Amino acid sequence: MRPMLWENRRLKLINQLLLPNKEEWIEYSDYEDVALAIKNMIVRGAPAIGATAAFGLALAALKYRNLEKDEFLEKIDNAAKILANTRPTAVNLFWAIQRMRNLLELNKDNFTVPELVEKIVREAETIAEDDVQINKKMGAYGATLIPEGAQIYTHCNAGALATVDYGTALGVIRSAHEQNKNIHVYAGETRPYLQGSRLTTFELMKDNIPVTLVTDNMAGFLMKQGKVHCVIVGADRVAANGDVANKIGTYSLSVLAKEHNIPFYVAAPISTIDLQIDSGDEIEIEERGTEEVIKVYDTFIAPKDAVAYHPAFDVTPHQNITAIITEKGIIHKPSKETMSSFF
């Protein structure tokens, strides 16, 4: 299922805060509301955030289409800054915004404002269209790593809801399922935001892919029992040496997988790889509000005045990663050397 639709020059987002209990679509006509949707996790997942930001800039362009060129460019630049300040870890956000800025820089002197507006809108549409094809290519590459009858563990949600469609980690799983490999998935619930239980389980059940929901602290037990043949996760940013930032809890899974000699795969488009940073130590980790830890929806699960800590992501060192799956191929044993030779 797609988390976003671009119809009649309006952006529609499915409210992921309400899934799986309610499928509610919200229509956006203003980029500032789109920025809030990203910040408040109505839309989430690195590729989806990037595409949403691109559509946010398209809405800004439509909003300011009657201005003189200098003022139009100033307004678009300001809109880009507002969108960029929503969430710090997922590099796809900045990649998409920079791609839109590059388009403007290349064309601003040779085209009128109405022409620039059309180019911006079309570029946002292209980013979204490309994402679907990228995910399907990733899925095809990744499926070659999945053996017949595999029991796969996944964390958080790296599916259609985290992208424009199809998914990264779940794209690999979907591709293996489409090849009739008789797979089964364990979905970790992914505390504290429960993307695994609310979103991944929901997606896989809709596609009739066998899935069992487990709590996060069951992963080691499953591995020790021999019930996990590989782990597949997505990524929000990949450093030049292959270190990966992903949803909090990913690092712990990688340690468990390494201890049990289980392959640990990361599925990430090229746009998620940030060659400007040498290692995961340089990745800014978003910290979110404590209320997301002490509450589930409107229900407190801890004392109201409890002290809580909520880093939204952690960093998995490249030594713990068997391979990174991209739309251009598979990077085995990621390191500074293998990453640089790939590019």
VONUNU-196497 format. One record per residue (C-alpha): residue number from 1; residue in three letters; x, y, z. Coordinates in steps of 0.001 Angstrom, whole numbers, plus 500000, padded with zeros to 6 digits. Layout:
DRENSE     i    aa     east    north       up
DRENSE   NUM   ALA        X        Y        Z
...
***
This chain:
DRENSE     i    aa     east    north       up
DRENSE     1   MET   500000   500000   500000
DRENSE     2   ARG   501252   503462   499131
DRENSE     3   PRO   501588   505948   501996
DRENSE     4   MET   501201   508969   499711
DRENSE     5   LEU   499248   510109   496675
DRENSE     6   TRP   499781   513171   494477
DRENSE     7   GLU   496404   514062   493015
DRENSE     8   ASN   495161   517328   491512
DRENSE     9   ARG   498358   518989   492719
DRENSE    10   ARG   497621   518138   496306
DRENSE    11   LEU   499520   515706   498509
DRENSE    12   LYS   497607   513029   500372
DRENSE    13   LEU   499293   511115   503198
DRENSE    14   ILE   497928   508144   505052
DRENSE    15   ASN   498056   508918   508760
DRENSE    16   GLN   500493   506279   509995
DRENSE    17   LEU   499824   507247   513598
DRENSE    18   LEU   496378   505648   513326
DRENSE    19   LEU   497363   502416   511570
DRENSE    20   PRO   496406   499602   511731
DRENSE    21   ASN   493158   500522   513464
DRENSE    22   LYS   492101   503233   511035
DRENSE    23   GLU   493076   504121   507482
DRENSE    24   GLU   492747   507900   507338
DRENSE    25   TRP   494064   510065   504494
DRENSE    26   ILE   494986   513706   505074
DRENSE    27   GLU   495198   516161   502166
DRENSE    28   TYR   497884   518847   502152
DRENSE    29   SER   498053   522024   500102
DRENSE    30   ASP   500697   523897   502112
DRENSE    31   TYR   504340   522943   502621
DRENSE    32   GLU   504357   524043   506271
DRENSE    33   ASP   501685   521471   507074
DRENSE    34   VAL   503752   518881   505207
DRENSE    35   ALA   506746   519775   507389
DRENSE    36   LEU   504634   519141   510494
DRENSE    37   ALA   503482   515807   509052
DRENSE    38   ILE   507132   514751   508721
DRENSE    39   LYS   508084   516030   512158
DRENSE    40   ASN   505107   514384   513868
DRENSE    41   MET   505584   511070   512024
DRENSE    42   ILE   502306   511055   510151
DRENSE    43   VAL   504703   510003   507391
DRENSE    44   ARG   507951   508215   508288
DRENSE    45   GLY   510643   506055   506730
DRENSE    46   ALA   513666   507590   505019
DRENSE    47   PRO   512622   507244   501340
DRENSE    48   ALA   509050   508315   502124
DRENSE    49   ILE   510305   511360   504002
DRENSE    50   GLY   512468   512340   501017
DRENSE    51   ALA   509603   512053   498533
DRENSE    52   THR   507251   513890   500882
DRENSE    53   ALA   509718   516765   501244
DRENSE    54   ALA   509991   516971   497444
DRENSE    55   PHE   506207   517245   497187
DRENSE    56   GLY   506330   519826   499980
DRENSE    57   LEU   508579   521976   497792
DRENSE    58   ALA   506220   521412   494862
DRENSE    59   LEU   503400   522790   497027
DRENSE    60   ALA   505588   525769   497955
DRENSE    61   ALA   506248   526440   494279
DRENSE    62   LEU   502525   526333   493513
DRENSE    63   LYS   501801   528630   496462
DRENSE    64   TYR   504285   531267   495298
DRENSE    65   ARG   503830   530913   491548
DRENSE    66   ASN   502571   534499   491139
DRENSE    67   LEU   505616   536164   492706
DRENSE    68   GLU   508494   537829   490907
DRENSE    69   LYS   511438   535519   490332
DRENSE    70   ASP   513754   536846   493059
DRENSE    71   GLU   511029   536669   495699
DRENSE    72   PHE   509902   533260   494400
DRENSE    73   LEU   513418   531853   494751
DRENSE    74   GLU   513732   533327   498248
DRENSE    75   LYS   510448   531749   499323
DRENSE    76   ILE   511433   528337   497933
DRENSE    77   ASP   514764   528523   499737
DRENSE    78   ASN   512966   529281   502998
DRENSE    79   ALA   510537   526419   502424
DRENSE    80   ALA   513493   524087   501850
DRENSE    81   LYS   515014   525139   505182
DRENSE    82   ILE   511739   524545   507032
DRENSE    83   LEU   511404   521067   505530
DRENSE    84   ALA   515060   520250   506215
DRENSE    85   ASN   514659   521098   509904
DRENSE    86   THR   512004   518457   510530
DRENSE    87   ARG   514103   515347   511247
DRENSE    88   PRO   517907   515170   511376
DRENSE    89   THR   518916   511528   510848
DRENSE    90   ALA   517347   510337   507582
DRENSE    91   VAL   519645   511526   504810
DRENSE    92   ASN   517007   511008   502081
DRENSE    93   LEU   515316   514163   503356
DRENSE    94   PHE   518369   516279   502587
DRENSE    95   TRP   519103   514384   499371
DRENSE    96   ALA   515639   515128   497970
DRENSE    97   ILE   515751   518784   499013
DRENSE    98   GLN   519213   519233   497505
DRENSE    99   ARG   518068   517593   494280
DRENSE   100   MET   515233   520129   494040
DRENSE   101   ARG   517618   522990   494847
DRENSE   102   ASN   520037   521816   492151
DRENSE   103   LEU   517192   521815   489651
DRENSE   104   LEU   516366   525424   490496
DRENSE   105   GLU   519981   526520   490393
DRENSE   106   LEU   520446   524963   486958
DRENSE   107   ASN   517309   526522   485464
DRENSE   108   LYS   516589   529764   487329
DRENSE   109   ASP   518242   532077   484777
DRENSE   110   ASN   516650   530581   481684
DRENSE   111   PHE   513027   530031   482641
DRENSE   112   THR   510096   532045   483940
DRENSE   113   VAL   508519   531442   487332
DRENSE   114   PRO   505560   529475   485857
DRENSE   115   GLU   508035   527310   483937
DRENSE   116   LEU   510122   526761   487083
DRENSE   117   VAL   506995   525752   488982
DRENSE   118   GLU   506236   523064   486398
DRENSE   119   LYS   509810   521788   486546
DRENSE   120   ILE   509672   521570   490347
DRENSE   121   VAL   506364   519712   490313
DRENSE   122   ARG   507625   517286   487688
DRENSE   123   GLU   510873   516664   489610
DRENSE   124   ALA   508910   515755   492740
DRENSE   125   GLU   506788   513354   490680
DRENSE   126   THR   509964   511840   489201
DRENSE   127   ILE   511513   511320   492634
DRENSE   128   ALA   508391   509417   493693
DRENSE   129   GLU   508180   507374   490483
DRENSE   130   ASP   511877   506502   490639
DRENSE   131   ASP   511589   505331   494243
DRENSE   132   VAL   509181   502552   493314
DRENSE   133   GLN   511476   501225   490588
DRENSE   134   ILE   514518   501523   492865
DRENSE   135   ASN   512786   499442   495529
DRENSE   136   LYS   511836   496742   493048
DRENSE   137   LYS   515427   496527   491791
DRENSE   138   MET   516643   496278   495383
DRENSE   139   GLY   514101   493578   496055
DRENSE   140   ALA   515304   491545   493070
DRENSE   141   TYR   518946   491767   494156
DRENSE   142   GLY   518118   491021   497777
DRENSE   143   ALA   515967   488001   496954
DRENSE   144   THR   519069   486241   495611
DRENSE   145   LEU   520347   486159   499204
DRENSE   146   ILE   517200   484546   500595
DRENSE   147   PRO   517198   480727   500641
DRENSE   148   GLU   514133   478567   500103
DRENSE   149   GLY   512090   478286   503297
DRENSE   150   ALA   513945   481106   505046
DRENSE   151   GLN   512830   482392   508421
DRENSE   152   ILE   513526   486135   508285
DRENSE   153   TYR   513659   488574   511188
DRENSE   154   THR   512953   492253   510453
DRENSE   155   HIS   512880   495338   512646
DRENSE   156   CYS   510805   498512   512461
DRENSE   157   ASN   509009   499140   509159
DRENSE   158   ALA   510998   499323   505939
DRENSE   159   GLY   508089   498474   503698
DRENSE   160   ALA   505752   500221   501304
DRENSE   161   LEU   504680   502558   504116
DRENSE   162   ALA   508288   503712   504590
DRENSE   163   THR   508797   504396   500886
DRENSE   164   VAL   506604   505476   497982
DRENSE   165   ASP   505689   501833   497392
DRENSE   166   TYR   507044   498252   497672
DRENSE   167   GLY   509685   498886   500346
DRENSE   168   THR   513385   498359   501021
DRENSE   169   ALA   513785   495521   503547
DRENSE   170   LEU   510201   494442   502956
DRENSE   171   GLY   510825   494873   499236
DRENSE   172   VAL   513398   492080   499511
DRENSE   173   ILE   510883   490009   501464
DRENSE   174   ARG   508125   490739   498918
DRENSE   175   SER   510399   489746   496047
DRENSE   176   ALA   511321   486460   497734
DRENSE   177   HIS   507634   485799   498405
DRENSE   178   GLU   506747   486542   494771
DRENSE   179   GLN   509358   483933   493794
DRENSE   180   ASN   507485   481375   495924
DRENSE   181   LYS   510429   480807   498256
DRENSE   182   ASN   508113   479744   501070
DRENSE   183   ILE   509460   482318   503504
DRENSE   184   HIS   508224   483248   506956
DRENSE   185   VAL   508822   486561   508720
DRENSE   186   TYR   509298   487432   512370
DRENSE   187   ALA   508427   491103   512905
DRENSE   188   GLY   509876   492698   516019
DRENSE   189   GLU   507374   495101   517569
DRENSE   190   THR   509925   497965   517634
DRENSE   191   ARG   509380   499854   520838
DRENSE   192   PRO   508607   502577   521606
DRENSE   193   TYR   506731   503638   518454
DRENSE   194   LEU   505665   500088   517535
DRENSE   195   GLN   506289   500392   513794
DRENSE   196   GLY   506865   496654   513620
DRENSE   197   SER   503586   495650   515224
DRENSE   198   ARG   501430   498457   513840
DRENSE   199   LEU   502859   498743   510323
DRENSE   200   THR   505049   495809   509269
DRENSE   201   THR   502679   493132   510528
DRENSE   202   PHE   499788   495063   508937
DRENSE   203   GLU   501562   495281   505549
DRENSE   204   LEU   502640   491652   505428
DRENSE   205   MET   499238   490363   506453
DRENSE   206   LYS   497620   492452   503702
DRENSE   207   ASP   499955   490784   501184
DRENSE   208   ASN   499355   487309   502644
DRENSE   209   ILE   503031   486921   503552
DRENSE   210   PRO   503347   484627   506601
DRENSE   211   VAL   504351   486758   509590
DRENSE   212   THR   504613   486274   513338
DRENSE   213   LEU   504764   489289   515632
DRENSE   214   VAL   507258   489077   518495
DRENSE   215   THR   508350   491466   521187
DRENSE   216   ASP   511812   492946   520742
DRENSE   217   ASN   513328   491021   523654
DRENSE   218   MET   512458   487664   522032
DRENSE   219   ALA   514983   488002   519184
DRENSE   220   GLY   517928   486336   520930
DRENSE   221   PHE   515782   483412   522070
DRENSE   222   LEU   514518   482836   518518
DRENSE   223   MET   518061   482910   517158
DRENSE   224   LYS   519344   480476   519766
DRENSE   225   GLN   516527   478091   518830
DRENSE   226   GLY   517634   478203   515181
DRENSE   227   LYS   514389   479861   514100
DRENSE   228   VAL   516056   482820   512334
DRENSE   229   HIS   518019   482288   509131
DRENSE   230   CYS   518734   485953   508360
DRENSE   231   VAL   517956   489467   509525
DRENSE   232   ILE   516921   492196   507065
DRENSE   233   VAL   516507   495827   508055
DRENSE   234   GLY   516313   499183   506323
DRENSE   235   ALA   518466   502258   506936
DRENSE   236   ASP   518096   505968   507497
DRENSE   237   ARG   521718   506811   506719
DRENSE   238   VAL   524772   504806   505663
DRENSE   239   ALA   528254   506232   506218
DRENSE   240   ALA   531131   505938   503747
DRENSE   241   ASN   532614   503031   505715
DRENSE   242   GLY   529328   501089   505771
DRENSE   243   ASP   528172   501981   509283
DRENSE   244   VAL   524369   502169   509320
DRENSE   245   ALA   521966   504357   511279
DRENSE   246   ASN   518569   502745   511641
DRENSE   247   LYS   515724   502511   514137
DRENSE   248   ILE   516826   502090   517737
DRENSE   249   GLY   517332   498408   518484
DRENSE   250   THR   519011   497596   515167
DRENSE   251   TYR   522484   497550   516730
DRENSE   252   SER   521377   495056   519391
DRENSE   253   LEU   519975   492787   516681
DRENSE   254   SER   523264   492932   514779
DRENSE   255   VAL   525178   491844   517896
DRENSE   256   LEU   522810   488927   518436
DRENSE   257   ALA   523014   487912   514777
DRENSE   258   LYS   526813   488016   514857
DRENSE   259   GLU   526888   485874   518011
DRENSE   260   HIS   524681   483250   516334
DRENSE   261   ASN   526417   483383   512907
DRENSE   262   ILE   523260   484656   511209
DRENSE   263   PRO   523566   486872   508098
DRENSE   264   PHE   522615   490490   508789
DRENSE   265   TYR   521459   492412   505711
DRENSE   266   VAL   520667   496080   505208
DRENSE   267   ALA   518488   497180   502287
DRENSE   268   ALA   519082   500820   501385
DRENSE   269   PRO   518858   502862   498174
DRENSE   270   ILE   521920   504758   496979
DRENSE   271   SER   520247   507975   498152
DRENSE   272   THR   520587   506731   501748
DRENSE   273   ILE   524376   506403   501458
DRENSE   274   ASP   526112   509557   502689
DRENSE   275   LEU   529664   509585   501352
DRENSE   276   GLN   530259   512932   503059
DRENSE   277   ILE   530648   511271   506453
DRENSE   278   ASP   533429   508799   507169
DRENSE   279   SER   531730   506736   509864
DRENSE   280   GLY   528599   506351   511926
DRENSE   281   ASP   530181   508435   514692
DRENSE   282   GLU   529331   511506   512631
DRENSE   283   ILE   525628   510736   512241
DRENSE   284   GLU   523326   512978   514253
DRENSE   285   ILE   520908   510838   516258
DRENSE   286   GLU   517434   512281   516666
DRENSE   287   GLU   516061   512307   520201
DRENSE   288   ARG   512291   512338   520521
DRENSE   289   GLY   509952   513157   523384
DRENSE   290   THR   509745   511015   526484
DRENSE   291   GLU   505955   510800   526154
DRENSE   292   GLU   506455   508307   523320
DRENSE   293   VAL   508190   505995   525817
DRENSE   294   ILE   505870   506317   528784
DRENSE   295   LYS   502639   506239   526747
DRENSE   296   VAL   501085   504025   524091
DRENSE   297   TYR   498560   506195   522271
DRENSE   298   ASP   496764   507963   525127
DRENSE   299   THR   497455   505332   527767
DRENSE   300   PHE   500287   505725   530259
DRENSE   301   ILE   502335   502545   530707
DRENSE   302   ALA   504660   504143   533262
DRENSE   303   PRO   504218   506731   536018
DRENSE   304   LYS   503307   510085   534486
DRENSE   305   ASP   506392   511744   535947
DRENSE   306   ALA   508804   508910   535028
DRENSE   307   VAL   512168   509915   533568
DRENSE   308   ALA   512584   508371   530105
DRENSE   309   TYR   515187   508482   527344
DRENSE   310   HIS   514291   508212   523663
DRENSE   311   PRO   517016   508143   521010
DRENSE   312   ALA   515086   507279   517840
DRENSE   313   PHE   518038   505617   516093
DRENSE   314   ASP   521283   503789   516779
DRENSE   315   VAL   524330   502996   514666
DRENSE   316   THR   525310   499484   513604
DRENSE   317   PRO   529039   499157   512822
DRENSE   318   HIS   529912   497826   509388
DRENSE   319   GLN   531729   494848   510947
DRENSE   320   ASN   528336   493492   512019
DRENSE   321   ILE   526775   493758   508554
DRENSE   322   THR   526975   490885   506073
DRENSE   323   ALA   525893   492943   503064
DRENSE   324   ILE   524183   496164   502030
DRENSE   325   ILE   521586   495674   499285
DRENSE   326   THR   521127   498601   496881
DRENSE   327   GLU   519383   499129   493559
DRENSE   328   LYS   522798   498945   491857
DRENSE   329   GLY   523868   495688   493408
DRENSE   330   ILE   525021   494114   496676
DRENSE   331   ILE   527938   495427   498729
DRENSE   332   HIS   529338   492391   500519
DRENSE   333   LYS   531262   492881   503763
DRENSE   334   PRO   530837   496667   503745
DRENSE   335   SER   533913   498668   504685
DRENSE   336   LYS   535594   501838   503523
DRENSE   337   GLU   537338   499832   500786
DRENSE   338   THR   534345   497855   499510
DRENSE   339   MET   532079   500919   499661
DRENSE   340   SER   534556   503082   497708
DRENSE   341   SER   535142   500416   495068
DRENSE   342   PHE   531365   500074   494617
DRENSE   343   PHE   531070   503741   493805
***
